[in-house]
Structures are given as C-alpha cells and as structure tokens.
C-alpha cells in the first residue's frame, strides 16, 4: 500500500493560490513555519534577505510570485563538490 504524504497534497493546493499564509509559504520554500516567522523579525532567511510579505491586520500573507522570485536567487548546483570549484 502506497503511503500518501500530507505535504504532497498541500503542495498541490498551494500551487493554485496567489497568496499563501505562513504555513503554506513554509511548505513552498521548504522550511518550518517557525523559521519563516522568525525571519520576519531578523530580516534574514538562509543567509539572505527574507522574502517579502504583506501584513493584513493580524494575518500575514506571502505572494507566491514573490516567493518564486526569492527562491530563484539561489544557484542550482549538481553536487556539493561543485561548491569548491
């Protein structure tokens, strides 16, 4: 019997939404919601500027397009040995 990953189901729903809450945004960029919340205070996430967000009263939303732009700043590498060259 194949196990169903809850995160996979959530990821499919997230791809259709233009705005994501903290939990959804954390899944989108592959970090914990706590880490993403902390980045709003520190201004840093994974050693770079944290992604932009919008504050709507007490709730916080991240635009999916903004998260995609933020994620694209990271360089793709084939393996860890490529970091040394």
N, C-alpha and C positions, 0 to 999 in steps of 0.2 A: 504494500500500500504506500503510495506516494504521500509524503507529508507536505502540507501546504504552509508556506512561510507567510506569516501575517504581514511582514514588511513588504513582500511582493504584492499582496493585494492592495495595501495602502499606496504603494508606488504607482500602480495603475491609475488610481483615483487622482493622485497628485498631478499626474501629467496633464490632466484635463482642466485644472484650476489655474486661473491667472494670479490669484493671491493665496498665500499659504500662511497658516498660523505657525507658531514656533515649533510645535511637534512635527508638522508636515515639512517645514523648511529643514529641520534637522535630518529627517529621513532623506530629503532631496540631496543634501550635501554630505550625508553620511557622517554625522556626528551626533552626540547626545543633545537632547533639548537643554539640559543644564549648561553644557559648553556653549551653546548658541546664546542662551540667556546671559551668561557671564560675559560673552563678547560684546554685548550691548553696553556694559559698564566699562570694560577695558579698552574697547575700540579695536581689539586685535583678535584674530582667529587664525590658527595655524601659521602664526608668524607674519601675517599680512593684515591690512586693514579689514575689519569685519564688514560683512555685507550690509547694504543699506536696508532700512526698514521704515515702516510707517506706524506711527502711534495713533490709534483711534480710540479715544477715551482711555480705557484701561487695557484694551487689547492691542496686540502688536501683530502686524502682517508684513510679510515679505513678498514682493512681486517675483513671480517665477522668472521673468526676464532679467531682473536684477541679480537673482541668484545664479542664473546661467552665465551672465557677464562676469560675476565674481569668480565663478568656478573656472572659467576659461583662462584666467590669468596664470593658472598652474600649468607647467610644462609636462607633457606626456613623455615618459621615458620607458624604454623597453625592459630595463632591469636595473638593479642597484649598482652594478659596476659601471653603468653609463654615467653615473653621477661623478665619478672620479676623473672622467676624461674631459 
